[in-house]
Amino acid sequence: MFPKSSGPHSGAKWFVIVNPVAGGGRGLDHFPQISKHLRDAHIRCEPVFTEHKFHATELTVTAVREGYRHIIVVGGDGTLHEVVNGLFIQQEVRPDEVLLAVVAVGTGNDWVRTFGISNRYRHAVQAISEGCSFLQDVGVVSYEEAHYRQNRYMANVAGAGFDAHVVRKLSHLKKKGRKSRWRYTWCLVRNFFRYKSTGVKVWVDGRLVYNNLLLSAAVGICKFNGGGLQQLPEAVADDGMLDLSLIRPVHFWHLLFRFHYLFNGGIYRIRHILQERGSRIRIESSPEVGVEVDGEPLGHTPLEFSILHKAIRIVVAKEFYEQHVPAEDSARKAG
């Protein structure tokens, strides 16, 4: 853990990557307010606005090359995803030597939920000022796209099958400029009746755990996706393991009366949903199904997931830090 002297109070300058289109334009509209909170907290920063897809990845590589070791993401889960991938592309330092913070202005803002970081800008900036850091795991996702195997780094949750189908449809709605707080839920319900379950095989650490029709799968480091759904409620972000939820074909009415379990952590009380955990996961299907990573639609099966233990250093809420960091580490930090 970083001691407080290594945080913003040491006078370090933060590189701030702002996605102006995040949250339907909140990144741009709300940044003056966020900037004021940063100034009031005496956090020195250099803001830069992204101009196109994957620009946040390029900016991260450039920032680290120029000597920045503190980065703030003002954006959503997709912007964070690009920045994390930039940390692994750059060759200057180990990814965990850069301290990463998030002020969430996106649509879902799922990653921050796991670490107790508030959606209120003032509180998110306060967490940065307090300087409590945590080493979280990172997933490596291998997938097929345009007849090539490709890799992507995952900070939160990936989805395959129906989940990826919904994200792809949602991405299309975003491009058309449709904005709604309930857009994900509406898209989920609307496409539920159109999507066909697929024959899927799933291996966890070399063991075949599933070979049947499957509606959807969620694999991840953290607990939340889809704007507050807890598809992986028992995930621990630094345990060196990937959590996996497998959703078997289910009738809509059966799910409707248990829909609250998707939000309150009781997902495994739905008998159609199976839980697994491991350090390596492989998913094959016939026909192929799509994958999304951190809310970004990518390629398709076959998929392979592996884990990098405690690979990036992130700013977390003080309450999360006190609950999840061992007492000896907290004492060392205080000393």
DRENTOR-279497 format. One line per 3 residues: number of its first residue (from 1); for each residue x, y, z of N, C-alpha, C. Coordinates in steps of 0.1 Angstrom, whole numbers. Each point is the difference from the previous one (the first is absolute). Layout:
NUM = X,Y,Z,X,Y,Z,X,Y,Z | ... .
% end
This chain:
1 = 8,-12,0,-8,12,0,9,13,0 | -4,9,-7,7,13,0,-3,7,13 | 10,5,7,-2,9,12,-6,13,-5 .
4 = -6,8,9,-5,12,-4,10,10,-6 | 12,-1,4,11,9,-5,2,-3,-15 | -4,-11,-5,2,-3,-14,-12,4,-8 .
7 = -10,5,6,-12,4,-7,0,15,-4 | -12,6,-2,0,13,-5,6,10,10 | 1,-3,13,6,10,9,15,2,-2 .
10 = 6,-9,-7,14,1,-3,3,11,-11 | -11,5,-6,2,10,-10,1,-6,-14 | -3,-13,-1,1,-6,-13,-11,6,-10 .
13 = 3,1,-12,-9,5,-10,-8,-11,-7 | -13,1,0,-8,-10,-6,-3,3,-15 | 1,-10,-8,-5,1,-14,-14,-4,0 .
16 = -9,9,-5,-14,-3,0,-5,-2,-14 | -5,-12,-2,-6,-4,-13,-15,2,0 | -5,9,-7,-14,3,0,-7,-5,-13 .
19 = -10,-8,1,-8,-4,-11,-12,9,-1 | 0,10,-10,-11,9,0,-14,-5,-4 | 0,-12,-6,-13,-6,-4,-5,-10,10 .
22 = 8,-3,10,-5,-10,10,-12,5,7 | -9,-10,3,-13,3,6,-9,9,-8 | 1,-1,-13,-8,8,-9,4,15,0 .
25 = 13,2,2,4,14,0,4,6,14 | -3,-8,10,3,5,14,15,3,2 | 9,-8,-7,14,2,1,4,14,-3 .
28 = -6,6,-10,3,14,-4,-8,10,8 | -13,-3,2,-8,10,7,3,1,15 | 5,-10,6,2,0,15,15,2,3 .
31 = 9,0,-9,14,1,3,3,13,7 | -6,12,-3,3,12,8,-2,-2,15 | -11,-7,3,-4,-3,14,11,-9,6 .
34 = 3,-11,-7,11,-9,5,13,7,2 | 3,8,-10,13,8,1,1,9,12 | -12,6,3,0,8,12,2,-8,13 .
37 = -6,-12,0,2,-9,12,15,-4,1 | 6,-2,-11,15,-4,0,8,12,5 | -3,12,-5,7,12,5,-2,2,15 .
40 = -12,-1,4,-3,2,14,7,-10,9 | 3,-12,-5,7,-11,7,15,2,-2 | 4,10,-7,15,3,-2,7,-12,-7 .
43 = -8,-6,-10,6,-10,-8,4,6,-13 | 13,0,-2,5,6,-13,-2,-10,-11 | -5,5,-11,-3,-9,-11,2,6,-14 .
46 = 1,-8,-10,1,4,-14,-11,-7,-8 | -11,7,-3,-11,-7,-7,2,-1,-15 | -4,-11,-5,0,-2,-15,-13,-7,-4 .
49 = -6,4,-11,-13,-5,-4,3,-10,-11 | -7,-12,1,1,-10,-11,-8,5,-12 | 5,-4,-12,-6,5,-13,-6,-11,-8 .
52 = 3,-13,3,-5,-11,-8,2,-13,8 | -6,-10,-4,1,-13,6,14,-5,1 | 4,-5,11,14,-5,4,10,12,2 .
55 = -5,12,-1,9,11,3,5,0,15 | -9,-5,9,4,-1,14,12,-9,2 | 0,-11,-8,12,-9,0,12,7,-5 .
58 = -1,7,-11,12,8,-5,5,10,10 | -10,7,6,4,11,10,7,-6,12 | -5,-12,4,7,-7,12,14,-3,-3 .
61 = 3,-6,-12,13,-4,-4,9,13,0 | -5,11,-6,8,12,-1,2,6,14 | -10,0,9,1,6,13,11,-8,8 .
64 = 0,-13,0,10,-7,8,14,2,-6 | 1,1,-13,13,3,-7,5,13,5 | -9,10,2,4,13,4,3,2,15 .
67 = -2,-11,7,4,0,14,-12,0,10 | -12,1,-5,-12,0,9,-1,-14,7 | -3,0,13,-2,-13,7,-13,1,8 .
70 = -8,10,-3,-13,2,6,-10,3,-11 | -10,-8,-2,-10,3,-11,-14,0,6 | -8,10,-4,-14,0,4,-8,-2,-13 .
73 = -10,-9,0,-9,-2,-11,-13,7,3 | -4,10,-8,-13,6,1,-8,-6,-12 | -8,-10,3,-7,-7,-11,-8,-12,6 .
76 = -3,-9,-8,-8,-12,4,9,-12,0 | -6,-12,1,7,-13,0,8,-2,-13 | -5,5,-11,7,-2,-13,13,8,0 .
79 = -1,12,5,12,9,1,11,-7,9 | -5,-5,11,9,-7,9,7,-12,-6 | -8,-7,-8,5,-12,-7,11,4,-10 .
82 = -2,11,-7,11,5,-9,12,4,7 | -1,7,12,11,4,8,8,-12,5 | -7,-10,6,6,-12,5,8,-7,-11 .
85 = -6,-1,-12,8,-6,-11,12,8,-4 | -1,13,1,12,8,-2,11,-2,10 | -4,-3,13,10,-3,10,8,-12,-4 .
88 = -6,-10,-6,7,-12,-4,7,1,-13 | -4,9,-8,7,2,-13,13,8,2 | 0,10,9,12,8,2,12,-9,6 .
91 = 12,4,-3,12,-8,4,9,7,10 | -5,11,5,9,8,9,1,-6,14 | -11,-4,6,0,-5,14,-10,-11,1 .
94 = 0,-7,11,-10,-10,2,-13,7,2 | -11,-6,-5,-14,6,1,-3,4,15 | 4,-8,10,-4,4,13,8,11,6 .
97 = 10,6,-7,7,12,4,-7,13,-3 | -11,-2,-7,-8,12,-3,-13,-1,9 | -3,11,7,-12,1,8,-12,5,-8 .
100 = -10,-8,-1,-12,3,-8,-12,3,8 | -7,11,-3,-12,4,6,-11,3,-10 | -12,-1,5,-12,2,-9,-10,10,6 .
103 = -4,10,-8,-11,8,3,-11,-4,-10 | -10,-7,4,-9,-7,-9,-11,10,-5 | 0,1,-14,-10,8,-6,-8,-8,-11 .
106 = 2,-13,0,-5,-8,-11,-15,-4,2 | -4,-9,-8,-14,-5,1,-2,-10,11 | 8,-10,0,-1,-11,9,7,2,13 .
109 = 13,5,-1,9,2,11,0,-12,10 | 2,-12,-6,0,-12,8,13,-3,8 | 11,3,-6,13,-3,6,1,7,14 .
112 = -4,13,1,2,7,12,-9,-6,11 | -11,-6,-3,-9,-6,10,8,-10,9 | 8,-8,-6,7,-11,8,9,7,11 .
115 = 6,11,-3,10,6,9,-6,12,8 | -13,1,1,-6,10,8,2,14,-4 | 4,2,-12,2,14,-5,-13,6,-4 .
118 = -3,12,5,-13,6,-2,-1,6,-14 | -12,0,-5,-3,7,-13,-1,15,2 | 0,5,12,1,14,3,14,5,-2 .
121 = 2,10,-8,13,4,-4,8,5,12 | -6,7,9,8,5,12,5,-12,8 | -8,-10,2,5,-11,8,10,-9,-8 .
124 = -1,-1,-13,10,-7,-8,14,7,1 | -1,14,-1,13,8,1,5,-2,15 | -9,0,10,5,-2,13,8,-13,2 .
127 = -5,-11,-7,7,-13,1,14,2,-6 | 1,7,-11,13,3,-6,9,7,10 | -6,10,6,8,8,10,5,-8,12 .
130 = -9,-10,4,4,-8,12,11,-10,-4 | 1,-4,-12,12,-7,-5,0,-15,4 | -12,-6,3,0,-14,3,0,-9,-13 .
133 = 10,-8,-1,2,-8,-12,-1,-15,3 | -2,-7,-11,-3,-14,1,5,-7,-13 | 6,-12,1,5,-7,-12,-11,-10,-4 .
136 = -6,2,-12,-10,-9,-5,5,-9,-11 | -7,-11,-1,4,-9,-11,-5,6,-13 | 6,-6,-11,-4,4,-14,-2,-13,-8 .
139 = -11,-1,-8,-2,-11,-8,6,2,-14 | 4,-11,-6,5,0,-14,-10,-8,-8 | -6,6,-10,-10,-7,-8,5,-2,-14 .
142 = 0,-12,-5,4,-4,-13,-13,-4,-8 | -1,6,-12,-13,-2,-8,4,0,-15 | -10,-4,-7,2,0,-15,-7,12,-6 .
145 = 7,7,-9,-6,11,-8,7,1,-13 | -8,1,-11,6,1,-13,10,-10,-3 | -3,-13,4,9,-11,-2,13,0,7 .
148 = 2,9,10,12,1,8,-3,-2,14 | 9,-6,8,-1,0,14,5,14,6 | -8,5,9,4,13,5,-1,0,15 .
151 = 7,8,7,0,1,15,-5,14,5 | -7,0,11,-4,12,6,1,-1,15 | 4,10,7,1,0,15,-14,5,6 .
154 = -4,-7,10,-13,3,6,1,4,15 | -6,12,3,0,5,13,-12,-4,8 | -11,-3,-7,-13,-3,8,-6,-13,-4 .
157 = -9,0,-10,-8,-12,-3,-1,-2,-15 | 1,-12,-5,-3,-4,-14,-12,-8,-1 | -7,1,-11,-12,-8,-2,0,-7,-13 .
160 = -6,-12,-1,0,-7,-13,-15,-5,-2 | -3,-1,-12,-14,-4,-4,-10,11,1 | -11,-2,7,-10,10,1,5,14,5 .
163 = 8,-1,10,5,12,6,8,9,-10 | 8,-7,-8,8,7,-11,-10,5,-11 | -10,-8,-2,-10,4,-10,-7,14,4 .
166 = -4,0,13,-6,12,5,9,12,-1 | 13,-2,4,10,11,0,2,5,-15 | 0,-9,-9,1,4,-14,-12,9,-5 .
169 = -12,-4,4,-12,7,-3,0,14,7 | 5,0,12,1,12,8,10,10,-6 | 11,-5,-5,10,8,-7,-6,6,-12 .
172 = -8,-7,-7,-7,6,-12,-9,11,4 | -8,-2,11,-9,11,4,8,12,4 | 12,-2,7,8,12,4,4,8,-12 .
175 = 4,-7,-11,5,7,-12,-11,8,-6 | -13,-5,2,-11,8,-5,-5,11,9 | 7,1,11,-2,11,9,-12,-1,10 .
178 = -5,-13,2,-11,-2,9,6,-1,14 | -6,9,9,5,0,14,-12,-3,9 | 3,-9,9,-10,-4,11,7,-7,11 .
181 = -4,3,12,6,-7,12,-3,-14,0 | -12,-4,-6,-4,-14,0,2,-6,-14 | 9,5,-7,3,-5,-14,4,-14,0 .
184 = 9,-4,10,5,-14,0,-11,-9,3 | -8,3,10,-11,-9,4,-10,-2,-11 | -3,11,-6,-9,0,-12,5,-9,-11 .
187 = 13,2,-3,6,-8,-11,1,-15,4 | 2,-2,13,1,-14,5,-13,-7,-2 | -11,6,5,-13,-6,-1,-4,-2,-15 .
190 = 2,10,-8,-5,0,-14,7,-11,-8 | 13,-2,3,7,-10,-8,-1,-14,6 | -5,-2,12,-1,-13,7,-8,-9,-9 .
193 = -11,5,-6,-9,-9,-7,5,-3,-14 | 11,7,-5,5,-2,-13,13,-9,0 | 6,0,11,13,-7,0,-2,-15,2 .
196 = 8,-8,-7,-1,-15,1,13,-5,7 | -3,-8,11,11,-7,7,8,-8,-9 | 13,-2,3,10,-6,-8,7,-12,7 .
199 = 3,-10,-8,8,-11,6,14,4,4 | 3,-1,13,13,5,5,7,-10,9 | 13,0,-2,9,-8,9,8,10,8 .
202 = 1,-3,14,8,9,8,10,-8,9 | 13,4,-1,10,-7,8,5,10,11 | 2,-4,12,6,8,11,12,-8,5 .
205 = 11,6,-2,13,-6,4,1,-14,-5 | -3,-2,-13,1,-12,-7,-11,-10,2 | -10,3,9,-11,-9,3,-12,4,-8 .
208 = -6,-9,-7,-13,3,-7,-11,2,10 | -6,12,1,-10,2,11,-14,2,-7 | 0,2,-13,-13,2,-6,0,-4,-15 .
211 = -10,-7,-4,-1,-4,-14,-15,-2,-3 | -6,12,-4,-14,0,-2,-4,13,-7 | -13,2,-2,-5,13,-4,3,11,10 .
214 = 4,12,-4,3,10,10,-6,13,-5 | -6,8,9,-5,13,-4,11,10,0 | 7,1,12,10,10,1,11,-4,11 .
217 = 11,6,-1,11,-2,10,6,13,4 | 4,2,13,7,11,5,13,-4,6 | 11,6,-3,13,-4,5,6,13,5 .
220 = 5,0,12,6,13,4,8,0,13 | 5,13,2,8,3,12,-8,6,11 | -10,9,-4,-8,7,9,-15,-5,0 .
223 = -9,7,7,-13,-5,2,-10,4,-10 | 1,13,-5,-12,6,-7,3,2,-15 | -11,-1,-7,0,4,-14,-15,4,-4 .
226 = -1,5,-12,-14,3,-5,-7,11,8 | 7,10,6,-6,10,7,-6,-4,14 | 8,-9,7,-4,-3,14,-4,-15,2 .
229 = -1,-8,-11,-2,-14,1,12,-6,8 | -4,-9,9,11,-8,7,0,-14,-5 | 7,-1,-12,1,-13,-6,10,-9,7 .
232 = 10,7,7,11,-7,7,1,5,14 | -11,-2,8,0,6,14,10,-5,9 | 7,-11,-2,10,-5,9,14,2,-5 .
235 = 1,8,-10,14,3,-6,8,8,10 | 13,-4,1,9,8,8,11,5,-9 | 3,13,0,8,6,-10,15,-3,1 .
238 = 4,-6,11,14,-3,1,3,-14,5 | -9,-10,-4,2,-13,5,7,-9,-10 | 4,5,-12,7,-8,-10,-9,-10,-7 .
241 = -13,3,1,-9,-9,-6,-10,7,-9 | -5,-6,-10,-11,5,-9,-13,-6,5 | -10,8,2,-14,-5,4,-7,-2,-13 .
244 = -9,-10,-1,-8,-4,-12,-14,-3,4 | -9,7,-7,-15,-4,2,-5,-5,-14 | -6,-12,0,-5,-6,-12,-16,1,1 .
247 = -6,6,-9,-15,1,0,-6,-9,-11 | -6,-11,5,-6,-9,-9,-13,6,-6 | -5,-6,-10,-13,5,-6,-11,0,11 .
250 = -7,11,0,-10,3,11,-12,7,-7 | -12,-4,5,-12,7,-5,-1,14,6 | -4,9,-8,0,14,5,-8,2,13 .
253 = -12,-7,1,-8,1,12,7,-5,12 | 8,-10,-1,8,-5,11,10,10,5 | 6,7,-10,10,10,4,-7,13,5 .
256 = -11,3,-6,-7,13,4,-2,1,15 | -5,-11,6,-4,0,14,12,-1,9 | 12,-2,-6,13,-1,8,9,11,-5 .
259 = -5,10,-7,9,9,-7,8,8,11 | -6,2,12,7,8,10,13,-7,5 | 1,-13,-2,12,-7,4,12,4,-8 .
262 = -3,5,-13,11,4,-8,7,13,5 | -7,7,9,5,13,5,4,-1,15 | -5,-9,7,3,0,15,10,-11,4 .
265 = 6,-6,-9,11,-10,3,-5,-14,2 | -13,-2,-3,-6,-14,2,-1,-8,-12 | 8,3,-10,-1,-6,-14,0,-15,1 .
268 = 8,-6,9,2,-14,0,-12,-7,7 | -10,8,4,-12,-6,5,-9,-4,-11 | 3,5,-12,-8,-4,-12,7,-13,-5 .
271 = -8,-11,-1,6,-13,-2,5,-2,-14 | -3,9,-9,5,0,-14,14,5,-1 | 5,6,10,13,7,0,10,-8,8 .
274 = 11,-4,-6,11,-8,6,12,9,3 | 7,-4,11,12,8,4,12,-9,-1 | 11,6,-6,13,-7,0,11,11,3 .
277 = 12,-5,3,11,9,2,13,-7,-3 | 9,7,-7,13,-6,-3,10,11,-6 | 12,-4,-3,10,9,-5,1,0,-15 .
280 = -6,-11,-6,0,0,-15,-14,-6,-4 | -6,7,-10,-13,-4,-5,0,0,-15 | -6,-10,-6,-1,-1,-14,-15,-2,-4 .
283 = -4,7,-10,-14,-1,-5,0,-3,-15 | -7,-11,-4,-2,-3,-14,-15,-1,-3 | -4,3,-12,-14,-1,-3,-2,-3,-15 .
286 = -12,-5,-3,-4,-3,-13,-15,3,-2 | -3,11,-8,9,9,-7,7,9,9 | 9,8,-5,8,10,8,-9,10,6 .
289 = 4,5,12,-7,10,7,9,12,3 | -5,12,2,8,12,2,5,1,14 | 9,9,2,6,3,13,0,16,2 .
292 = -3,4,12,3,14,3,9,0,12 | 9,10,1,9,2,11,-1,14,6 | -3,1,12,-2,13,7,-10,9,-8 .
295 = -11,-7,-5,-10,7,-7,4,4,-15 | 11,-5,-5,4,3,-13,-2,-13,-9 | -8,1,-10,-2,-12,-9,12,-3,-8 .
298 = 5,-13,0,12,-4,-7,-3,-11,-10 | 7,-11,1,-1,-10,-10,-9,-11,4 | 4,-13,-1,-8,-11,3,8,-12,4 .
301 = -7,-11,3,6,-13,5,8,-6,-12 | 10,-8,5,3,-5,13,7,11,9 | -3,0,13,5,9,9,9,-6,10 .
304 = 10,7,5,9,-5,11,2,12,9 | -1,-3,13,2,10,10,10,-5,10 | 10,9,3,10,-3,11,1,12,9 .
307 = 8,-1,10,0,10,11,14,5,2 | 2,13,2,12,6,5,-2,5,14 | 7,-6,10,-3,3,14,5,13,4 .
310 = -8,8,6,3,13,6,9,8,-10 | -6,3,-12,8,5,-11,-1,15,-2 | -10,7,5,-1,14,-1,-3,6,14 .
313 = 4,13,2,-2,7,12,-10,10,-1 | -11,0,7,-11,8,-1,-4,8,12 | -6,11,-1,-5,8,11,-14,-5,4 .
316 = -1,-3,13,-13,-5,5,-6,9,11 | -12,-2,3,-6,8,11,6,-5,13 | 1,10,9,6,-3,13,-7,-11,7 .
319 = -13,-1,-1,-8,-10,7,4,-14,-5 | 1,-1,-14,4,-13,-6,14,-4,5 | 9,10,0,14,-3,4,0,-5,14 .
322 = -7,6,9,0,-5,14,-6,-13,2 | -9,-4,-9,-7,-13,1,8,-11,-6 | 8,3,-10,6,-11,-9,15,0,1 .
325 = 7,10,6,14,-1,1,4,-6,14 | 9,-10,1,4,-6,12,4,11,10 | -2,-3,13,3,10,11,14,4,0 .
328 = 9,-10,-3,15,3,1,3,10,-11 | -6,-1,-12,2,10,-11,-5,13,4 | -12,1,6,-5,13,4,9,6,11 .
331 = 5,-8,9,9,6,10,13,5,-6 | 5,-8,-10,12,5,-7,-2,13,-7 | -12,1,-6,-4,12,-7,0,12,9 .
334 = -7,-2,12,-2,10,10,14,5,5 | 9,-10,1,13,3,6,9,7,-10 .
% end
